[in-house]
Amino acid sequence: MTTTDEKYWAEYDGLQHAKHQLLRSYLGGWFPILSSWQGRVLYLDCHAGRGRHTTGHEGSPILALRLLRDHRHSSKVLSETEVNFYFFEISQANYQRLTEEIDNLGTLPSNILVFPLQTDYENHLRKEFSDLRAKGQQLAPCFAFIDPYGFSISIDFLNEILSFPSTELLVNFMYRYVDMAIRHENQADNMDALFNCEDWRELIHISDATERSNATVSLFSNQLNAQYVTHMYMLGENRALKYALIHATNHRRGRELIKEAMWTVIPDGTFTASERDSPDQPVLLVPEPNLEPLKATVWDQFAGSSVESSQMHDWLIDELYLPKHLRHILREYRNRGIIEASGYEGRFAFKKNPIFAFPANRPD
Ligand SMILES: C[S@@+](CC[C@H](N)C(=O)[O-])C[C@H]1O[C@@H](n2cnc3c(N)ncnc32)[C@H](O)[C@@H]1O
């Protein structure tokens, strides 16, 4: 057992908490969507861990299982859908504890199937994928969570998961270790596998720490074959980036869900969590989101034009703001007589897809 391993399970810091909150919030929305898929759905936790920290806090496999079991739509989801949870854990000791934690949950509903595997996730899944392809079959809709201690992940493998039609990835990108590894030639092969290109060699020449972390996360994100990539930033004690949680999907609904989940976990819209935040600290005041940046981009985009509400909502998918934020500012502008809404009958409602006319210049 390594020191990293022992230390990791002995504590439960603000970042571990934020990561689990994000997973909880995302899965709370993802599980009900499953009921529309019918058949089998896969949940792949590629670095499952022990299932519980020494502090008593749940690890990712147990929180995911309990979330589905106790979800208010659980019986609806499970009436048509079989959810297969694959938990990969390479360490014998951690695997042993994980299986005990799973056993402690007692009997689960029959359509929740749990497969803990003491093996390397990549070897196992690559073989499964090549068997599927040989038979001309597709992977069932799947959510994969990649949460290693370090940076030993291959983007080529992540893209293999994304190449199947209904897949979503949540990757813990261990920036702090990557930033050290790019300086060591003996890590070159790992860096090549991580980025699947040699552009990482340029990163070391960026002297500004924030610029370098942004460039590193962007390089990795751009190498993912996903239409939508969404980030949550996790800062260490020194307020520097420690890791980034990266969600990747080719599905609009997945992007919408992760945006909602990130706003739930980080209500100020910075999508940045800090190690200093105590996991057990009660939230006394939920901060109001700052809608000024959204207003600015709305005017950049739509000044002087007339646009349907649905088109504005389509445009919003690439922004981090949510439909409720857009509606809030449209309502405000309409009430102040700054924009006009037309093309609907009766009372104004967004669901009637009104057309909004923006003046050429943003008023003060
Ligand atoms: C950061 S911990 C996982 C934490 C867990 N996802 C959670 O949130 O509770 C990483 C775990 O991955 C396991 N691991 C490392 N390499 C692995 C591999 N190649 N295949 C499967 N498990 C691995 C480690 O033994 C360790 O328990």
The ligand as a Gaussian input file, in Angstrom:
#p B3LYP/6-31G(d) Opt

LIG

0 1
 C       -8.369000       8.513000      -6.337000
 S       -8.710000       6.880000      -5.881000
 C      -10.390000       6.664000      -6.380000
 C      -11.385000       7.391000      -5.569000
 C      -12.809000       7.037000      -5.898000
 N      -13.105000       7.245000      -7.315000
 C      -13.743000       7.900000      -5.066000
 O      -14.107000       9.011000      -5.521000
 O      -14.142000       7.476000      -3.973000
 C       -7.899000       5.932000      -7.123000
 C       -8.115000       4.428000      -6.995000
 O       -7.819000       3.836000      -8.271000
 C       -7.146000       2.601000      -8.067000
 N       -6.411000       2.331000      -9.327000
 C       -5.240000       2.885000      -9.730000
 N       -4.911000       2.443000     -10.959000
 C       -5.920000       1.625000     -11.374000
 C       -6.163000       0.878000     -12.549000
 N       -5.297000       0.915000     -13.565000
 N       -7.286000       0.140000     -12.651000
 C       -8.185000       0.125000     -11.608000
 N       -7.984000       0.788000     -10.438000
 C       -6.871000       1.549000     -10.323000
 C       -6.283000       2.874000      -6.844000
 O       -5.916000       1.668000      -6.186000
 C       -7.180000       3.755000      -5.993000
 O       -7.958000       2.998000      -5.099000

